């Protein structure tokens, strides 16, 4: 009996390892509310394993001595990302949480809700208090962006997208840029490039994912900072902007760490599953652009259905009409209000 009690005590004090294998930066932002709440609720040491390019942002919320980047992928039957052995002692009791484990169909709930239910099993069948879901504020006062010599009045546009259904038509982008300039606002283009091949060696080309950029956007009269900022600098630049305009994704979630207004098109993903939580409200100061198509929110609705298509990268109707439907007039209404 005493031995069992000692084992139980050892388990209660066991270090917790959060295994975060999501590649996109936005997923790490959405992880933060549940991760920070977990730190407040338990006394155990908490370690985080994640992709290296997430660390410059996460270290402002989580001691980077407790963050271990993935160093390679194990191409075995598990096909999982691995890192340095945090605890080499095989007798060391640990508790590991894979943040990607899903009890609900993916993309049919908000990632913030998903992470709370992963870390707090008692919340599986309960409404999670909205005040717990707020994205934490980023300490922009710690970030020096003076080297960019930005003007006082500007808007940020993030033309990068990881899914074809999250692009915005070139003509719409150019009309938005012209309109902002006419209103007396400078335009800052921002985003970052990286690619990952998530296929297995010898099993075909796999799926190469990472931000792509619309290369036909007018850049003559804008401040082009694409691939020129760090993640913390990007957040600080957005914090000082009048608004952010771009598809739902990493920059949108990073902007959610600020109070800046956002104009965001939602085509394949439903707003209720993607918009940031700020000030106890889903979508506070977010102005969504919606299509007028019956097939809108296709990924939210169909990702768990055997469609015969990779709906993350392909259109089930081969036309991406949801992108064509993102006309300038839909943005102009919100721009008139914000600017």
JOCORBEL-V550327 format. One record per residue. PHI is phi in whole degrees, -180 to 180 (NA if undefined). BURIAL is b if it has 9 or more other ideal C-beta (glycine too) atoms within 8 Angstrom, else e. D_CENTER is the distance of its C-alpha to the mean C-alpha in Angstrom with 2 decimals. Layout:
PHI_BURIAL_D_CENTER / PHI_BURIAL_D_CENTER
This chain:
NA_e_47.35 / -62_e_46.78 / -63_e_44.90 / -64_e_42.58 / -66_e_41.97 / -65_e_41.16 / -65_b_38.66 / -63_e_37.10 / -64_e_36.91 / -63_b_35.39 / -67_b_32.67 / -62_e_31.85 / -96_e_31.36 / -65_b_29.45 / -61_b_26.43 / -107_b_23.12 / -113_b_20.77 / -92_b_17.14 / -97_b_16.38 / -109_b_12.66 / -99_b_12.70 / -73_b_9.24 / -81_e_9.06 / -70_b_5.66 / -61_b_4.63 / -58_b_0.99 / -69_b_3.88 / -70_b_6.08 / -62_b_5.64 / -72_b_6.33 / -72_b_8.89 / -58_b_10.68 / -56_b_12.84 / -71_b_14.37 / -64_b_14.75 / -69_b_16.49 / -67_b_18.56 / -62_b_19.63 / -61_b_20.84 / -74_e_22.88 / -94_e_24.38 / -125_e_25.66 / -93_e_27.79 / -64_b_26.82 / -67_e_25.30 / -117_b_21.59 / -116_b_20.25 / -125_b_16.79 / -109_b_16.57 / -161_b_13.56 / -73_e_13.20 / -58_e_15.05 / -74_e_12.74 / -85_b_10.40 / -62_b_13.61 / -57_b_14.36 / -90_b_11.68 / -66_b_12.21 / -67_b_15.94 / -79_e_16.20 / -119_e_15.63 / -141_b_17.02 / -52_e_20.22 / -69_e_19.59 / -68_e_22.91 / -108_b_21.20 / -110_b_18.31 / -118_b_19.40 / -76_b_17.67 / -66_b_18.29 / -111_e_21.36 / -168_e_22.06 / -112_e_21.74 / -86_b_24.64 / -92_e_26.12 / -118_e_28.12 / -65_e_28.18 / -82_e_25.14 / 53_e_23.09 / -120_e_20.67 / -79_b_19.22 / -127_e_21.58 / -137_b_21.96 / -57_e_25.01 / -67_e_26.89 / -68_b_25.98 / -127_e_29.11 / -79_e_31.78 / -71_e_34.32 / -63_e_34.49 / -88_e_36.08 / -76_e_33.20 / -75_e_31.73 / -132_b_27.90 / -121_b_25.41 / -114_e_22.40 / -117_b_19.38 / -80_e_17.26 / -70_b_13.89 / -90_e_13.69 / -61_e_17.06 / -117_e_17.18 / -99_e_19.98 / -126_e_18.84 / -55_e_18.14 / -60_e_14.53 / 69_b_12.60 / -98_b_15.61 / -138_e_14.26 / -70_b_11.28 / -61_b_9.14 / -61_b_10.52 / -62_b_13.89 / -58_b_13.51 / -68_b_13.06 / -61_b_15.92 / -73_b_18.08 / -70_b_17.60 / -82_b_18.62 / -127_b_21.15 / -55_e_23.23 / -67_e_25.29 / -95_b_22.55 / -55_e_22.56 / -114_e_24.98 / -125_e_24.45 / -76_e_22.57 / -79_b_20.11 / -55_e_21.17 / -64_b_18.84 / -66_e_19.57 / -80_b_17.87 / -88_b_14.52 / -57_b_14.25 / -67_b_11.48 / -70_b_13.70 / -71_e_15.10 / -89_b_14.62 / -77_e_18.15 / -63_b_18.45 / -65_e_22.19 / -88_e_21.88 / -108_b_20.53 / -92_e_23.26 / -114_b_22.40 / -63_e_26.10 / -64_e_26.48 / -84_b_24.68 / 49_e_27.38 / -75_b_25.31 / -70_e_27.35 / -70_e_27.39 / -109_e_26.14 / -154_b_23.22 / -118_b_20.24 / -107_b_17.13 / -117_b_16.29 / -111_b_13.36 / -82_b_15.05 / -81_b_12.80 / -151_b_11.67 / -102_b_11.08 / -117_b_13.01 / -55_b_16.41 / -78_b_16.00 / -111_b_13.33 / -81_b_15.89 / -128_b_18.16 / -55_b_21.88 / -56_e_23.33 / -62_e_26.04 / -65_b_23.76 / -56_b_21.84 / -66_b_25.27 / -67_b_26.68 / -63_b_23.85 / -60_b_24.55 / -60_b_28.27 / -65_b_27.96 / -63_b_26.05 / -63_b_28.66 / -64_e_31.43 / -81_e_30.14 / 89_e_30.45 / -110_b_26.81 / -73_b_25.75 / -119_b_22.71 / -111_b_20.24 / -93_b_18.28 / -147_b_15.29 / 156_b_12.83 / -141_b_13.12 / -106_b_14.55 / -161_e_14.35 / -134_e_15.47 / -134_e_15.86 / -99_e_18.70 / -100_e_18.10 / -92_b_21.68 / -90_e_24.70 / -56_e_27.40 / 79_e_30.37 / -116_e_28.57 / 92_e_27.98 / -70_e_25.42 / 73_b_22.45 / -117_e_19.16 / -92_b_17.89 / -124_e_14.24 / 152_b_12.44 / -61_b_12.10 / -113_e_15.38 / -128_b_17.01 / -71_b_19.60 / -84_e_22.60 / -102_e_25.02 / -73_b_23.64 / -64_b_26.35 / -122_e_25.88 / -64_e_29.41 / -114_e_28.87 / -119_b_25.31 / -99_b_23.88 / -92_e_22.01 / -112_b_19.62 / -64_b_17.63 / 64_e_17.49 / -120_e_19.38 / -119_b_17.17 / -81_e_15.60 / -61_b_12.17 / -61_b_14.24 / -65_b_16.37 / -61_b_13.70 / -64_b_12.74 / -64_b_16.52 / -66_b_17.31 / -67_b_15.08 / -62_b_16.65 / -94_b_20.01 / -83_b_19.39 / -70_b_21.01 / -163_b_18.01 / -114_b_14.92 / -127_b_15.29 / 171_b_13.07 / -71_b_11.40 / -65_b_8.45 / 162_b_5.38 / -61_b_3.95 / -65_b_7.17 / -59_b_7.30 / -69_b_5.05 / -64_b_7.04 / -65_b_9.94 / -64_b_9.66 / -83_b_11.12 / -123_b_14.09 / -100_e_16.60 / -65_b_16.35 / -67_b_16.92 / -134_b_14.67 / -115_b_16.05 / -129_b_13.67 / -77_b_15.16 / -123_b_14.45 / -112_b_16.38 / -89_b_15.46 / -115_b_13.04 / -75_e_14.68 / -54_b_13.63 / -65_e_14.47 / -102_b_11.78 / -132_b_8.84 / -64_b_10.16 / -67_b_9.61 / -95_b_12.57 / -142_b_14.88 / 52_e_18.61 / 61_e_18.92 / -145_e_17.79 / -75_b_15.09 / 83_b_14.56 / -58_b_16.77 / 60_b_17.59 / -111_b_15.44 / -113_b_17.76 / -78_b_16.77 / -107_b_18.54 / -115_e_19.72 / -85_b_21.87 / -116_e_25.34 / -108_e_25.29 / -66_e_26.10 / -89_e_23.62 / -59_b_20.55 / 64_b_17.59 / -61_b_18.96 / -70_b_16.05 / -58_b_15.84 / -85_e_19.60 / -120_b_20.45 / -61_b_18.06 / -97_e_20.40 / -107_e_23.53 / -77_e_25.59 / -88_e_25.39 / 81_e_26.56 / -129_e_23.62 / -84_e_20.22 / -70_b_18.65 / -73_e_15.28 / -123_e_17.28 / -122_b_20.53 / -97_b_22.02 / -66_b_24.45 / -113_e_26.85 / 60_e_26.49 / -136_e_26.19 / 47_e_22.69 / -63_b_24.55 / -61_b_21.41 / -73_b_20.69 / -58_e_24.34 / -76_b_24.14 / -86_b_21.76 / -85_e_24.84 / -60_b_25.22 / -59_e_27.12 / -68_b_24.11 / -79_b_22.37 / -59_b_25.73 / -58_e_26.21 / -74_b_23.20 / -62_b_23.95 / -60_e_27.48 / -75_e_26.41 / -77_b_23.95 / -89_b_26.01
